[in-house]
Amino acid sequence: MNYKEEEIETLLPNFDYANVSMKIFSKLIGLAEEILALEDDRSKGSDLRRSGAISIVAELLNDYNIPMAKQIFMRSITSKNSMEQYAALEGLEAYFNYTDDEIDDELLATLNKIIHETTEREIASTCLQIQVNAGAIDEMTAVFQLGDWKEAHER
């Protein structure tokens, strides 16, 4: 992961950092990974735990390089649980906002499929914002595509 502007510290899960804050955040990332490794039983509690775990990782991206963050988000962007899916998409939005990594064709295809299939404006707009942050489309293209989505889905 290459950050756009500044070099920030890498945060690994369950690592015994000397800095107390980093140690706590490291344990949170480890906990998030453990939660996401549990079987999704499709209960409301599972939905809340999974989306919360993803949100923790996304928030920590504001201050730390988390090497496994993109993989965590990618595993959940096609989740049937809309809370989990939205958290993962927000995570990718943050990821591409802070890095200069290129977006691959497979992810672009997945995002476009999600846009086409979703009935939730927040999900469609977040998919488009990911593409803007990654440099795949410009903001005006995203506005037009969201307008097209709105015409097709908000009747």
C-alpha contacts under 8 A as a table, 3 or more apart, distances in Angstrom:
res1	aa1	res2	aa2	distance
1	M	65	N	7.45
1	M	67	P	6.76
1	M	99	T	6.43
1	M	100	D	7.75
1	M	101	D	6.47
2	N	99	T	5.30
2	N	100	D	5.74
2	N	101	D	6.27
3	Y	6	E	6.31
3	Y	7	E	6.52
3	Y	8	I	7.79
3	Y	98	Y	5.66
3	Y	99	T	4.11
3	Y	100	D	5.91
4	K	98	Y	5.94
4	K	99	T	5.07
4	K	100	D	5.27
8	I	63	D	7.05
8	I	64	Y	5.85
8	I	65	N	6.28
9	E	63	D	7.84
9	E	64	Y	5.40
9	E	65	N	5.90
10	T	64	Y	5.63
10	T	65	N	4.40
10	T	66	I	5.87
10	T	67	P	7.38
11	L	22	M	7.20
11	L	25	F	7.82
11	L	26	S	6.22
11	L	64	Y	5.93
11	L	65	N	5.91
11	L	66	I	5.27
11	L	67	P	7.67
12	L	15	F	6.00
12	L	26	S	5.81
12	L	29	I	7.52
12	L	66	I	6.43
12	L	67	P	7.39
13	P	26	S	4.62
13	P	27	K	5.97
13	P	28	L	7.49
13	P	29	I	5.13
13	P	30	G	4.43
14	N	23	K	7.58
14	N	26	S	5.14
14	N	27	K	4.77
14	N	28	L	7.94
14	N	29	I	7.29
14	N	30	G	5.25
15	F	23	K	6.61
15	F	26	S	5.97
15	F	27	K	7.29
16	D	23	K	5.77
16	D	26	S	7.95
17	Y	20	V	6.92
17	Y	22	M	6.11
17	Y	23	K	4.90
18	A	22	M	7.78
18	A	23	K	7.05
19	N	22	M	5.39
19	N	23	K	6.19
20	V	23	K	5.00
20	V	24	I	6.28
21	S	24	I	5.19
21	S	25	F	6.18
22	M	25	F	5.03
22	M	26	S	5.86
23	K	26	S	5.04
23	K	27	K	6.32
24	I	27	K	5.14
24	I	28	L	6.31
25	F	28	L	4.92
25	F	29	I	6.29
25	F	60	L	7.75
26	S	29	I	5.20
26	S	30	G	6.29
27	K	30	G	4.93
27	K	31	L	6.06
28	L	31	L	4.95
28	L	32	A	6.06
28	L	56	I	7.53
29	I	32	A	4.94
29	I	33	E	6.24
29	I	56	I	7.41
29	I	57	V	6.28
30	G	33	E	5.15
30	G	34	E	6.29
31	L	34	E	5.01
31	L	35	I	6.15
31	L	53	A	7.72
32	A	35	I	5.13
32	A	36	L	6.21
32	A	50	R	7.98
32	A	53	A	4.51
32	A	54	I	6.82
32	A	56	I	7.35
32	A	57	V	7.34
33	E	36	L	5.15
33	E	37	A	6.14
33	E	53	A	7.54
33	E	72	I	7.91
34	E	37	A	5.03
34	E	38	L	6.60
35	I	38	L	5.41
35	I	49	R	6.96
35	I	50	R	6.50
35	I	53	A	6.79
36	L	39	E	7.73
36	L	50	R	5.89
36	L	53	A	7.15
40	D	43	S	7.72
40	D	46	S	6.11
40	D	47	D	7.72
41	D	46	S	6.41
42	R	46	S	6.15
42	R	47	D	6.56
42	R	81	N	7.67
43	S	46	S	5.13
43	S	47	D	6.24
44	K	47	D	5.06
44	K	48	L	6.22
45	G	48	L	5.12
45	G	49	R	6.11
46	S	49	R	5.11
46	S	50	R	6.02
47	D	50	R	5.33
47	D	51	S	6.13
47	D	81	N	6.46
47	D	83	M	6.73
47	D	84	E	6.45
48	L	51	S	5.37
48	L	52	G	5.92
48	L	83	M	7.40
48	L	84	E	7.77
49	R	52	G	5.12
49	R	53	A	6.06
50	R	53	A	5.18
50	R	54	I	6.35
50	R	84	E	6.05
51	S	54	I	5.20
51	S	55	S	6.13
51	S	83	M	5.75
51	S	84	E	4.22
51	S	85	Q	7.65
51	S	86	Y	7.95
51	S	87	A	5.58
51	S	88	A	7.60
52	G	55	S	4.99
52	G	56	I	6.27
52	G	87	A	7.74
53	A	56	I	5.27
53	A	57	V	6.68
54	I	57	V	5.30
54	I	58	A	6.29
54	I	72	I	7.30
54	I	73	F	7.02
54	I	84	E	7.46
54	I	87	A	6.01
54	I	88	A	6.19
54	I	91	G	7.22
55	S	58	A	4.96
55	S	59	E	6.08
55	S	87	A	5.68
55	S	88	A	7.51
55	S	90	E	7.94
55	S	91	G	6.92
56	I	59	E	5.19
56	I	60	L	6.28
57	V	60	L	5.22
57	V	61	L	6.48
57	V	66	I	7.91
57	V	69	A	6.64
57	V	91	G	7.48
58	A	61	L	5.27
58	A	62	N	7.47
58	A	69	A	7.54
58	A	90	E	7.25
58	A	91	G	4.56
58	A	92	L	7.88
58	A	94	A	6.59
58	A	95	Y	7.60
59	E	62	N	5.79
59	E	91	G	7.90
60	L	63	D	5.68
60	L	64	Y	5.95
60	L	66	I	7.89
61	L	64	Y	5.09
61	L	65	N	6.13
61	L	66	I	6.55
61	L	94	A	7.02
61	L	95	Y	6.93
61	L	98	Y	7.90
62	N	94	A	7.57
62	N	98	Y	7.66
66	I	69	A	5.43
67	P	70	K	7.43
68	M	71	Q	5.48
68	M	72	I	6.34
69	A	72	I	5.10
69	A	73	F	6.34
69	A	91	G	7.99
69	A	95	Y	7.82
70	K	73	F	5.19
70	K	74	M	6.03
70	K	91	G	7.87
70	K	92	L	6.72
70	K	95	Y	7.00
71	Q	74	M	4.99
71	Q	75	R	6.23
72	I	75	R	5.56
72	I	76	S	7.02
72	I	88	A	7.73
73	F	76	S	5.47
73	F	77	I	6.33
73	F	88	A	4.52
73	F	89	L	6.92
73	F	91	G	6.14
73	F	92	L	6.29
74	M	77	I	5.53
74	M	88	A	7.06
74	M	92	L	7.88
75	R	78	T	7.40
75	R	79	S	7.97
76	S	79	S	5.10
76	S	84	E	6.48
76	S	85	Q	5.61
76	S	88	A	5.71
77	I	84	E	7.59
77	I	85	Q	4.70
77	I	86	Y	7.33
77	I	88	A	5.40
77	I	89	L	5.97
78	T	85	Q	6.16
78	T	114	I	7.68
79	S	82	S	6.89
79	S	84	E	6.50
79	S	85	Q	5.25
80	K	85	Q	7.24
81	N	84	E	5.37
81	N	85	Q	6.14
82	S	85	Q	4.94
82	S	86	Y	5.90
83	M	86	Y	5.22
83	M	87	A	6.16
84	E	87	A	5.17
84	E	88	A	6.18
85	Q	88	A	5.14
85	Q	89	L	6.17
86	Y	89	L	5.04
86	Y	90	E	6.09
86	Y	122	E	7.97
86	Y	123	I	6.16
87	A	90	E	5.07
87	A	91	G	6.13
88	A	91	G	4.90
88	A	92	L	6.30
89	L	92	L	5.04
89	L	93	E	6.12
89	L	123	I	7.55
89	L	126	T	6.47
89	L	127	C	6.73
89	L	130	I	7.75
90	E	93	E	4.88
90	E	94	A	6.28
90	E	126	T	6.68
91	G	94	A	5.14
91	G	95	Y	6.04
92	L	95	Y	4.76
92	L	96	F	6.07
92	L	130	I	6.46
93	E	96	F	5.47
93	E	97	N	6.10
93	E	126	T	6.96
93	E	127	C	7.84
93	E	129	Q	6.53
93	E	130	I	4.57
93	E	133	N	6.86
94	A	97	N	4.92
94	A	98	Y	6.30
95	Y	98	Y	5.51
95	Y	99	T	6.12
96	F	99	T	5.18
96	F	100	D	6.79
96	F	101	D	6.90
96	F	130	I	6.49
96	F	133	N	5.35
96	F	134	A	5.21
97	N	100	D	7.89
97	N	130	I	7.83
97	N	133	N	5.08
97	N	134	A	7.03
100	D	134	A	7.14
101	D	134	A	7.21
102	E	134	A	6.23
102	E	135	G	7.83
103	I	107	L	6.67
103	I	108	L	6.96
103	I	131	Q	7.78
103	I	134	A	6.05
103	I	136	A	7.22
104	D	107	L	5.51
104	D	108	L	6.37
105	D	108	L	5.00
105	D	109	A	6.11
106	E	109	A	5.13
106	E	110	T	6.23
107	L	110	T	4.97
107	L	111	L	6.08
108	L	111	L	5.14
108	L	112	N	6.14
108	L	131	Q	7.52
109	A	112	N	5.15
109	A	113	K	6.11
110	T	113	K	5.06
110	T	114	I	6.19
111	L	114	I	5.07
111	L	115	I	6.21
111	L	127	C	5.62
111	L	128	L	7.81
112	N	115	I	5.01
112	N	116	H	6.17
112	N	127	C	7.52
113	K	116	H	5.06
113	K	117	E	6.17
114	I	117	E	5.15
114	I	118	T	5.76
114	I	123	I	7.91
114	I	124	A	7.16
114	I	127	C	7.62
115	I	118	T	5.58
115	I	123	I	7.22
115	I	124	A	4.72
115	I	127	C	6.72
115	I	149	W	7.47
116	H	149	W	7.31
118	T	121	R	7.73
118	T	123	I	6.96
118	T	124	A	6.74
119	T	153	H	6.23
120	E	123	I	5.50
120	E	124	A	6.55
121	R	124	A	5.11
121	R	125	S	6.01
121	R	150	K	7.72
122	E	125	S	5.23
122	E	126	T	6.00
123	I	126	T	5.17
123	I	127	C	6.21
124	A	127	C	5.22
124	A	128	L	6.41
124	A	146	L	7.21
124	A	149	W	7.74
125	S	128	L	5.07
125	S	129	Q	6.10
125	S	146	L	6.59
126	T	129	Q	4.90
126	T	130	I	6.16
127	C	130	I	5.24
127	C	131	Q	6.62
128	L	131	Q	5.12
128	L	132	V	6.34
128	L	142	A	5.69
128	L	146	L	7.77
129	Q	132	V	4.89
129	Q	133	N	6.03
129	Q	142	A	7.32
130	I	133	N	5.12
130	I	134	A	6.12
131	Q	134	A	5.10
131	Q	135	G	6.19
131	Q	136	A	5.12
131	Q	137	I	5.79
132	V	135	G	5.09
132	V	136	A	5.93
132	V	137	I	5.11
132	V	138	D	5.50
132	V	139	E	6.16
132	V	142	A	7.27
133	N	136	A	7.72
134	A	137	I	7.90
135	G	138	D	6.81
137	I	141	T	6.23
137	I	142	A	6.87
138	D	141	T	5.42
138	D	142	A	6.46
139	E	142	A	5.02
139	E	143	V	6.25
140	M	143	V	5.03
140	M	144	F	6.32
141	T	144	F	5.18
141	T	145	Q	6.12
142	A	145	Q	5.05
142	A	146	L	6.03
143	V	146	L	5.15
143	V	147	G	6.20
144	F	147	G	4.98
144	F	148	D	6.27
145	Q	148	D	4.97
145	Q	149	W	6.16
146	L	149	W	4.89
146	L	150	K	6.05
147	G	150	K	5.01
147	G	151	E	6.28
148	D	151	E	5.18
148	D	152	A	6.32
149	W	152	A	5.14
149	W	153	H	6.01
150	K	153	H	5.24
150	K	154	E	5.26
151	E	154	E	5.97
151	E	155	R	7.13
152	A	155	R	7.33
